[in-house]
Structures are given as C-alpha cells and as structure tokens.
Amino acid sequence: MYTKQDEQRLYELAKNLLKKDGEDKGSIEPLREVINFADRKYYIEDEPVLADVEYDTLFKQLKNLEAKYPELITEDSPTQRVAQGLSEKFPTVNHLVPMLSLDNTYNADDLYDWDKRCKEFAGTDNIEYCVEPKYDGASISLIYENGQLVRGATRGDGVQGEDITVNAKLIRSLPLSAKFVESGITQVEIRGEVVIHKDVFAKFNEQRAAEGLAPLANPRNAASGTLRILDPQEVVKRKLSAIVYHISDYTLVEGQEVPSSLHTHYDALQWLYNAGFPTPVKEMKVCKNIDEVIAFCAEFEQRRDDLPFEVDGLVVKVNDFEMQDKMGMTSHHPRWAVAYKFKARQATSKLLDVDYQVGRTGAITPVAKIEPTPIGGVTVSSISLFNEDVVREKDLRIGDTVLVERAGDVIPYIVKSLPELRTGSEEEIIFPTTCPVCNDKLERPEGEAVWRCVNINCAAQVVERIIHFASKSAMDIRNLGDSNIRKFYELEMLKDIPGVYKIDWSAVLALEGFKEKSVNNLQDAIEKSKEQPLNRVIFGLGIRYVGETTAKTLASAVQNLKDLKDWDEEKLSSLEDVGPKVASSVVQFFRNEDNLHMLDELEQAGLSLENKLYGNKKAGGVLEGKTFLFTGTLTKFKRSEAEEMVEARGGKKLGGVSSKLDYLVVGADAGSKLEKAKKLGTVTILTEDEFLEMLQ
C-alpha cells in the first residue's frame, strides 16, 4: 500500500516522465512503477491520478521502449496484459485445494442455528465472526509463485477448473506480481470473484442494443461468460473487475513462521489489499457475536443496491484461522463459513402470450406476456425475449411455467422454461413473417439475429423514432411522452421528427384533456429542447448503432453536425470506440437526402446543430481530473446538463459524497449530502453561479 510520500513521489515521477521522449531505457522501470501505481488508484481505489491521455502516453512510452529493448521485458510488466488470441479450448487444471460450496441461511433463526453448530465444533462460546458481501459474479482461483501470477482458473466442478490465465491477466484490478516473497511465501492460492461494474454493464448493453444485438441478461452471467471467451479483445472490451476474498493455500520458505497477518481472515484480506489486491475490506465488519452479525445483515440488505457491483447476500466466516482449521469441513462446504442469502429476486410464472413490437430501426422484438408476478419489489407482467433465436434456445412455449429473474436494476428476463411441468396443452411460438403493423414482409439481414421491417414509412417505426427523439436521454422533452406522441400521430398533427417543432397548438387546445397550462408547459419544454447539446441531438436522431457514448464521441469531433456528411468510413473509424459497423451506418445516414433535408428542417425550426463546446474541447479540459456532485434543487440548469458540461471539460461526476469528491454544487434545499461534505472538510462547496464561473 502506498504512503502519502510514495503517492507524491510517483505523481511527480509521472509528470517528469511525460516530459521525456521515451528513448531512455533507464525509464523502463520508473514507467512500470508509475503505471502500476495508476492502475491501483484507478481500478482498486477508484481515485484516478492521471488523465486518460497522460496514462496512454506513458503506456505507449513503455511499449516503445520494450520493443526497442526486448531483453528488458518482464512477465509482470503492464504491457504483458495484452494477449494474443487463443486457438483452442481452455485446458482443465486441478485446484490446489477444492473450491467448495457454501451452506446457505435465509433468516436470523438459520444464523442462530449455525452459530450453535460453530460453538459445538470449535469447543468454545467465544467466537468472532467476519461478515463480507457475497458478490454475484464468477468464481476464480489464482496461483502466484515467487510473487508472479502464473495461473488463473474457473471454479469448474470444484476440483478441476478451466485454465483461463490469459483472460485473468487482462483484468486490470488483479496485479501481475506481488511482494509475497518478502513475507516468506513462495506460493499462494487466492480465491475471488470476477464481476462487472453496474455502470459498465449498463453501457455495454446500451452499445449492444445500438448494434442490434440482444443485451446480456445480468452482470453475473456476463462475467462468467466473458472469462471463457477465446477472443482477448472482446474480454478487454467488457472491462471485468475482480475482488479476492480468501487465501486457500500457501507455502512458506523452510523455517519461516506464519506471518502475523495470516492469523485472522480480516487481517489476511487487509494484507492482500495492502499488497495491491482488490478485497472487500471497506465493506467488511468484524462482529463479536451472532447478534452483531444479524444486525449487520439487516442493515446491509437495505443498502445492497448502492454498491457498484451486484451482491446476492453476505458471507459470514469465523475470523480466526486456527479455529477454522479445528472446525474443518464437510465434502460439500466448510463448517466455519455460511452464506446469508438476501430475499429472492427470482420467481416462477406462466407464459400467457407473445406480442411483437416494432422498433424505430424496424427491429421486431418478441415480448412475453406472463401472469403478473412480484419480483424484487416490482410486479412484472411483460418481458423482452430479444429475438427469435432466444425463443428457440430457451425452448419457450405458450402456457409454459417459466423461471423469471430480476437482478438489481437490470430488466427482468426469463431464465428458462420448466418443461417437467408441461401438461401437453402448451403451444409452439410461431414467429411472424410479416410486420404486425404495416404487414410488409420481414427480412433478416445476414449475420444478424433480428428480423426487421424494412418499410421506413411503417407507422410504428415513425412513431418510435419520434418517441426516441423526445426521450429523456435524447432531447428530454418533458410532458410530450409516448401517449401524446401516439395520439398526435394518429390525429395527423405530428408526422415526423421536425414536426415536433411545428405542432398546431390551437388544435391541441381543442383536444379533450388539454388545458391551457399543460399546453404552455409542453410548448416551453419543446422550446427549451432547442438548447440541448449536440451529442443529445445526434443520439436523438436514432442513427443505427449510435448510442449515447458514441454520440458524445461524434459530437466532440465536429463543429457542426452537417460536417459529418464529408466524413468517410476511414476518418470515422479513427475516432475512439467507432468501429466499421458504426462508421458505415453514419456514412449511410448522411448520404441519405431525406436525412439531410430533415437536418435542414430542424435547423430552420431553431434547433442548433453547432457544437457549443467545440473550442473548449479542442483546448483541453479545464476540469481535467476534478470530480463533481450536484445536490438540491437547481435553477440555473438541469442536473443532467451540468453533468454533461463537467464531462465535456474533462471532469468526472460522482454518485455520492466521499473523500474522492472535489466539488459539491448545491442548489436550494440541499440536505444530507451538504452536511456530509461539511463534516469531511475536504470538499469545496459551490453555488450554481460559482460553478458556472468555474466553467469559464
């Protein structure tokens, strides 16, 4: 773990290295040290110390030097995380110690019973427990020899797993080397969980949706599936994280005594954290008795969704290692640990029917209609089935009993059907061959899983494009809403996107249910949407494969939206995160005369196609490396607008008050966040006017 002096020294070293041209081979070791330091601060402590461009520059310097002096490359160099593609399946390997399951408990009574058994096996009533999150991901086993990561493996059947070392090395939160030898340890086997950050998972699914692909069901399945992907570049794209929670085995130098840090579970995880590993120490609690455990479990369950990763319970462990050894284990689970499972977010229901929805790009999405079922505090009655292939793979039939899951804030999905409960009355799901709205013949482009209606004048597509344009993530036109858009379209008062700015308000006032105040509010919202930044306009246009992130990339690259009509696929592909599919789609959009005419109409209606932040972006981010949080009722701007202004200038938005926060911008009636920031004493508190002044 780095001291304040270490951090200051490494930060200064990084700045000095950035001034060099990267030709001095004496810079190789300092570069490795700085990059490893930056990786820990970013991936484990969530406190970035370098801007992305600075990190990339240092990484490139190191790669160039190692290419020039290959004899100086080491196995634990940060550059060695970049792997080549695999040509065969992963080989099977034996775990040093079997990876057993955990016994489960579901309530306080279960925990009291387990506590009683622990005391019997331990031969004492004085047991200290350690409680930590039970992360919902994919189990992994890591072996370090002489401080070097030599193997990563999946859980498999508990005795054997798949050797996924290549992919494990791509997880940037896992160190490639650690100073275990200094503690007299020559070999150590560490257990952990591979997970995906909720925000990363949401953005990845957003991108998949933009590409016409079915979203991944949940972070757990995504993490598990990613570990076994043979293409390392795809693994990198999914940005896996890991959290280690157990030392299962270690070998000491002959004559070496067990280090004091390996006497208790809590101390061991603190020791691993100090050695550079991501561990749950910040979320753990040491409890003196089972009553404290039960109280902590109840409190933790209330805030489970505030964590950056999915958790499905807590793990309670006897803290003392000597006592763990005395208690032993069964063939199935250790006696000294138990899982406390949170309330289920799965349920069974009956599949009543399947509807087919037409999206703005013509994609036909089957939607399952199930008997209304409460899951995780929400009553679910409709679930997307994504495409025909999913229906076939899951062998779904009308009348089936199905298992439904809802993890955290992720949309519900059908895990599987339960064919053993079929009665013979179930019916096969027949996918339509014509559009359910316009009746045109459907097509399935080669290489895609989605059937599409290719009639661009299909009413469903037109309406969905307008709904998308007005949505919160795009132009954010409050009060317009899906129902009003559909009503205006049916009454021929709104026929396309530019029509949003040409609505006949006298005709709207004549409609039942529309009063003068509500119509004025709607007019104001439409007028205010003309001030939205360019990235929202681009996203609102609904260009295929262009999600919110890509829209920001495109917006930052041009001064006026129409400039993109002069860009070819090669130039577009030079932008970050813009691949061949996106580039081709953008080129096709701007070659279409109808689309260019639509942009002219929008501009004539008063919508700005200029990138107002273009100059600032080119000049560099004035908020580079600074973190912001907004609280209270804001009057000068919307919260989403303020966050976009921060990001456009190189800053970062945070979700809560912590030592990582630089600035808290407060509006009227600011509450607990303001009080917490004042107590910390390290956060600069700004008014809205002071924030706007800072942007200059």
N, C-alpha and C positions, 0 to 999 in steps of 0.2 A: 504494500500500500504506500502511496506517495505522501510524503510530508509536505507542508506548505512550502518549505525551502526547495524540495525536489520539484514541485509543480512550477515554481517561479523560475528555477534554473532551466527546466525543459521548455517552458514557454519562451524564454529568451533565446534558447538554443534554436528553437523552431524559427523564430524571426530572423536569426542570423543565417540559418541555412537557406531561407527563402531568398536572401540577397545573393547567394552564390550561384554559379552557373552549373553546378553539379558535375564538374570534371575531376574533382579531387577525390581519389579513392579513400582518403582518410575521413571522408564524410559518410562512408557506408554505415559504420556502427552508430554514429550520432543520429543518422536518419532513421535507422531501425528503432533506436530508443525513443525518438520523438513520435514516430508513427504508432508504436505500441502504446505509448502514453495517451495519444489522441484517441486511439481505439477504445481504451479503457474508459476514458472520460465520456465518450460518446455512447458506447454500446452498453456499458455496465452502470455508470453513474448518471447517464442522461444529462451531462453537463458539457456540451461541446466547447472546446477551447480554440478550435481553428475553423475558419470559414471553409466551405467545401472546396473552393478554388485553391486555397492555401494547402489543404490536405492533398488534393490531386497533384499539385505542383511538386510537393515533397515526395509523394509516392512515385511520380514519374522520374524524379531525380534518382531515386533508389534503383528503379528498374533499369535505367540507362547505365548506371554505374556497375550494376551486377552483370549486365550484358557485356560491358567492356572488360570487367574483371571476373569472369565466371568462377575462377578458383576461390573467390571470396564469398560465394553464395552458401548460406547455411540453411539447414532444414527448417529452422524456426523463423526465417526471415518473413516479414509480412507479404512479400511478393509470392511466396510459395503457397498461398491460399488459392491462387489462380490455377485451376486444374484443367487437364485435358479431358476430352470426352471418353467415356467408358464404352468398350465394345462388347462386353459380356455381362452376364448377370452377376450380382454380388455373391461372393463365396460365403459359405457358412463357417462360423468360428465358434469355439467354446468360450463361455464366460468363465473367469477365474473362480467366481462364486455365483451360484444360481441366483437369478433375478426372480425372487418370489413375489407372489401377490400379497395384498394386504387384506386382513379381515375388515369387515365393514360394520359401522354403527350408524344409527339414524336418529337417535334421540338421547336425552340425558340418562334415561334408565339403562340404555345399552352401554353408555360410558361408565356408569356406576358398576355394572356387572363386569366390564373389562378391567376396571380399576381393582376390583376384588380379586380377580384371577391374577393380576400382576403382583399383588401383595403376597398371594399364596406362593407363586413361583419364585419371587425374589426373597421371600422369608423375612419381610420387613414391611411395616406400615408407612415408613418414611421414604416416599418415592417422589422425586422431582421430575416433572414432565416438560417436554418441549413441544410447542404447537406451531405448525407452519402451513402455508397454503398447499393444497393439493392441485397442482397445475394440470390443466386439461390439455395435454399435448401427446407427444410420442416419447416413450422411454428410450434412453440411450445409455450405453456403458462406454466409458473412456479409459484407456490404459496409457499411463505415462511411464516411460523408462528413462532413468537418468535425466529426468526433467523434461523429456521430449514427448509430445503426443505421438504415439505410434499406432494406436488403433481406436476406432470408434465402431460400435456395433449396435444394432437394434435389439430389442428385448427378445424377439422370436418366441420360442416356446419356454423361455426362462432358463434353459440350459444352454441352448445354442441360439445364436442370432446371425443376422447378415452383416458382413463387414462393409460398413459404409464410411470408412476412414476418409476417402476422397471428399465426400459431401460434408462430413463433420468439420473438416479443415476450412470449409467455406463459411462456417458460422463465426462471424467476426467477434462475438462476445466470448468465444472459447479461446484461451491462449494456446499458442502452438508450443510454448515451453513455459515452465515454471521452476522456481528455485527450490524444488523438493530435496535435492541433494544436500543443501545446507542444513536441512533438518535431519539428515541421516537416512532419508528414504530413497531407495534405489528404484522401486517400482510401486505404483499405486493404481488401484482401480476405483474410478469415481462414477457414481450414478447420477443421472439427471433427467431433465425433461426438455425436449425440443418444442418450442412454442412459437406462435406468430402474434406479434403485437396487434391488438384490435384495430388500431388505425391503419396499420399496414395492410391487414386483411381486407378492410373495407375498401381501400384504394385499389388493391389488386383486383377485387371483384368488380369495381367500377370500370377498370380498364378492360376486363374480360367481357363485361356487358357491352362496352363500346365496340368491341371486336366481334360481337355476335356470338360469343361463347357463353355456355352455361356457367353461372357463378359457382365457386366452390362452396360446399354445403356449410362447413364450420371450420374454425381455426384448428381444431383437433385433427380432423381428417386431412386438412391441408398440410399440417406439419408432418403427419405420418406419411402421407403420400409423397411429399417433397423429398424426404430422406432417401427414398428408394427410386428417385428419378435418375436415369442414366446420363442425362444431359446436364453437366455442371452449370452451364449458363442459365438454364431455367431455374436451378437451385438458387443461384445468386439473385435472380430477379425476384424471388419470393421472400427474400430478406428474413430468413429464420433467425430466431434468438434461442438461447438455451439458459436453463437455470439448474445448477447442480445442488443436490441435497443430501448426498450420502457418500461416505468412504467405505466401500465394501471390503477392501483388502489392501494391505501394503506390506512391503518387505523392507526391513531395516538393515543398514550396514552392520556387519557382525560386531557384537559388543555394544551397539548403540542402544540406549534406553529409549523407551517410548516418550516422545516429546510431550510436555505438559499440555499442549494444545490439543492432544488427541485423547484426553481423558473423558471429555463430555461431548455430546452431539453439538451443542450450541458452540462451544469453543472450536470444534473442528470446522464448522461452517464459517465461523469468523476468520479462522486461519486460512481457509480456502479463499475467502473474499479478499483478505489482505494479500494473497498470492496472485490475485488478478482474475479470480473466477466470479461469475455471477451467481450469487446464492440468495436465499430468501431471508437473510439476517434482518433486514429492515422491516419485514412483516412478521417475524417470529416473536414468540413470547415464551419465557420460561415460567412455569407455574409450579407453585409449591404443593398443590394438591389437586384432586379431580374437580373440586368445586370451582377453583380458579379456571381450570380447563373449560368447563361447561359455560361459565360466564363469558369467557373469551370467544368461544364458538358462536354463542348467540349474538355477541356484538359484531363479530367479523362477518357473519352471514348478511347483516344489514348493509354492509358496505362492499360486498363482493363485486358489484358491477363497477365500482370506482377504480378497480385495479386495471392496469394496462393489458393484462393477459386474462384469458378465461380460466376460472377455477371452478371445480365442481365439489369442493369440500375442503376439509383440513386434515392434516395427518398429525396424530398425537404419538409422541415417542418418549420412551424412558430416556432421560437425558444422560445418565451415567453409563459409559461403555462397559465397565466391569459388570454392572448389574444386567445389562443387555446380554452379555455372554452367559451369565448364570441362568437367565430365563430361557435362552435358547429359542428354538423354532420348531414348527411342525413341517411336514413335507410341503405344505401349501403356503404358510405365512409365518413371519416372525411373531413371537408372543409379546415382544416388547413394543410393538407399534400397531396402530389401528387407524383406519380411515373413518372420519366423521363426515358422512355424505350430506350435502345440502338437499333441500326439498327437490323432488324430481322435476325436471323440465321435459320429461317425455310422457306421452300418453298414447293410448290406442283409440282409434275412432273408425268410423265406417266411411268408405269412399262411395259417395252417392252419385256423382256425375262428373263429367269433364267438360268445361267450357273452353272456347278457343278465342283468344284475344289477338287483335291485330295492332302491332306497334307502329311507331312513326316511321320505321325503316321497312315496314311490310312484314316483319318477322311474325310468324304465327306461334303464339305461346299457349300450350295447353295448361289450364288451371283446374286443379282438383277441387271439387266441392265436397266437403266432409261434414259429418254431423258436428255441430258446434261443440268444441272441446276446450276446457280451460287448461292452459299450459304456461307455467311460469308467470301467473298473474294476468295473462291475456287470453281471451276466448278466441280460438282460431276456427274459421269456417272455410277459408279459401287458401290454397297453397299452390304456388307455381310449380309446374313439372318441367319447365325449361324447354324441352323439345321431345320429339318422337322417340329418340334413342333412349332417353331416360325412362320413358314409359315402358319400353321393351326390356331394358336391362333390369328394371325392378319387377318385371312381370306383374304389372298392376292390372286389375280388372274392376269393373263397376260392381259394387257390392262387397269388395274385399274389406277385411279388417286390416288396418294399416297402423304401423308404429310411427308416431309423429314426434319430432324433437324441435325444441327452441332453445338455443344456447345464447344467453346474454341478450344483446340487442340484435342478434342475427335473425333474419327472417325465418319463419318456420319451414320445415321441409319434411318430406316423407322419407323415413329411413329405409323402410322395406314393407312389403306386404307379408301377411301371415297365412301362407297357403294351407297350413294344417287346420285352419278354422273354416275353410271353404265348405259350402253346403252343396255345391253343384249348380246353384242359381246365378252365379256370378257371370258377367258378360264381358267379352273381349272389347277393348277400347279401339275403335276404328278411327284412324287419323283422317281428317278431311282431305279431299283432292282439289277443292275449290275454296276460294276466300269466303268466309262466313258473312262478310259484309257486302262485297261487290259481286261475288260469285265468279270472279275471274279464276282461271286455272292457276294453281300454286306451282312454284318451281323451287327446287332445292339445288343451289349452286354447288358445283363440285368442291369437295373439301370442307363443306360446312355441315353443321348438324341441324340447321334451322330451315324449315320451309318458309317461303316468302310469297307474298302477293306483290307482283311487280307492276301493278297498276298504280302509278304515282298519284292518280286522281281519286283513288279509293277513299271514300269519306272517312273511314276510320283512321287512315294514315294522316290525312289533312288535319283532322281534329287533334290527334295525338301530337303532331308537330306544333300546333298552336299551344296545347297544354304544356308541352316541354319548354317552349319559348317563355311562357309566363311563369314557370315553376320557380320555387324558392332558390334553387341552386343556379338558375339562369337569370332572367330579368327581375325575378322576385316581385311580380305584380300582385300585391295583396288584394283580396276581395274578388279577383276575377274568377279564379277557381275552375275546377273541372266542370261542375254542373252548369255554371254560367256560360262557359265556352261552348258546351254542347248545345245549350238552349239557343244561344245567338247563332250558332252554325245552322241548326235546324230551321230557324226563322229567316235564314239567309241574310242576317245582319253582320255576319263575320264569315269570310270565306278563305282567308289565308293569313300569314303572319303579319304583313304590313297592314292588314285590315284592323289589327288591334288598335292602331293609331288613327283609324278613320270611322270609328263607331258613331252611328247617328244617335246621339244622346236623347234627343226628343222622342225617338222611337222606343228607347229603353225606358224612359219615364212613363210611357204609355202601357208598359207591361205590368201585369199583376205582381205585386210583391216588391216592386222597385220604388222606393221613396226618394225624395229629393236629396236627403242627407246621404243615403247609401250610394246614390249615383254620383254625387260630388266626391265622395271618398274614393270611388272607383276611378273617376276621372283623374283625381290627384295622384293615385298610385300609378296609373299609366303614364302620366306626365313625368313623374319622378323617375320612372324606369329609363327615361332618355339619358339620365346621368350615370347609368351603370358603366363600370369599366369595360374595356374592350374584351377581356377574357370571358366575361359573362355573356357578351353579345355572341362571341364565337361559339361558346358552349350552347347557347340558346338556339342557334341555327340548326342544331341537330345533325351536323356532318358526321357521317358514319365513322365509327372507331375513335372519334374525338371526345374524350371525357374531360372532366374539369381540369385535371393536371395538364393534359396535352393542350387544352385551350389556353392555359396560362403560358405554356411554352411558345405557342404560336403568337400570342398577343405581345409577348416581350420581344419578339424578333422583328416586328414591323412598326412603322409609324402610323400607317393607315391600313385598315383591313383589306382594302382593294389592292394593296401592294402584293398580296399573296397570289393574285392572278398571273403575276410574272414569274412566280417561283416554279421550278421543275422538281421532279421527284428527287433528284440528286441533291439539290440545295435543301429541300425539306428534310431529307434523311440525315443531313449534317447536324440537325438540332437534337438536343438531348431527348431521349425516350420517343423519338419519332422513327418508327420502322417502316419497311416497304409498304405494308398494308395501309397505314395511316397516310403516308406520303401520297400513295396512289389515290386514296379516297379524297384527299384535299385537292389534288390536281383536278380530278373529275368534277368536284363541286364547282371550282372556279372556272372550268371550261364550259359549264352549262349556262347558256344565255339567260334562261329563266331565273337562275340563281343570281346572276349579276344584275338583272332587272329588279329582283327583289331587294338587293342591297341599295340600289338607286332609290327605290320607293321608301325604304326605311330612312335613308339619309334625308330625303325630301320631307319626310314626316317629322324631322327634328332629332332623329337618333344620331348620336355622334359615333363615327367609325374610326375616330382618332385614338391613338394610344397616348393618353394624357401623361403617363408616367415614363414614356419612351426615353426622354432626355435623362431623367433620374436614373433609370436602369442602366443606360449606357455609361453614365458617370461613375457607377458603383453604388452599392447600398449604403446609405447614410446611417442605417440602423444595424449594420452588419454585426452579427454575434450578440445582439441585445434581445432580451426576452420581455414579452408584454402580456398583460392580462387586463381585461375590461370588466368593470362591475358597476352595478347601479343602473339607473335609467339615463340613457344617453340621449341628448337633444340635438347635438351638432351633426351626428352621423349615426348610421346603423352599426351595430356591433360587427356584423359580417363585413361591412365596408371598411371599418377601422382595421380589422384583422388583415384584410387584403392589402391595405396601404402599408401595414407593417411588413408583410411578406414581400411585397414588391420592392421594398427598400432594404432587403437582406435580413430583416428581423425575424423573430420566431414567436408564435403565440403559445402560451402555456394554458393548461386546464385548471390550475389551482395555485394557491399561494404556497411557496416553498423557498428554500434558500437559493434555488435556481432562478428565481424571478428577479428581474432588474427593475421593471416599472409596472406599477398598478395605476391604470387610468380610471378615475372614479366619476360617475355621474351622480344624479340625485338619488337619495335613499340608499346609499351604499351600506352594506351590512357587515356580515361576519368576515368577509374577505378583507375589508378595510381594517377591521380590528386586528386580524391576524397579522397583516402586513406591518401595522404599527408595532406590534409586540416583537416581531422579528428584528426590526430596526435596520435591516439591510436593504429594504425595498424603497425605491424612490416613488413617491405618490404624486401623480399629476392630475390636474384638471383637464377637461376636454380642450380648452384653449391652449394650455401649456403643451399638450400632446400635438396639436396642430402646428404650433410654433416650432416644435422639435422637428417636424417633418420637413421644414424649410432648410 
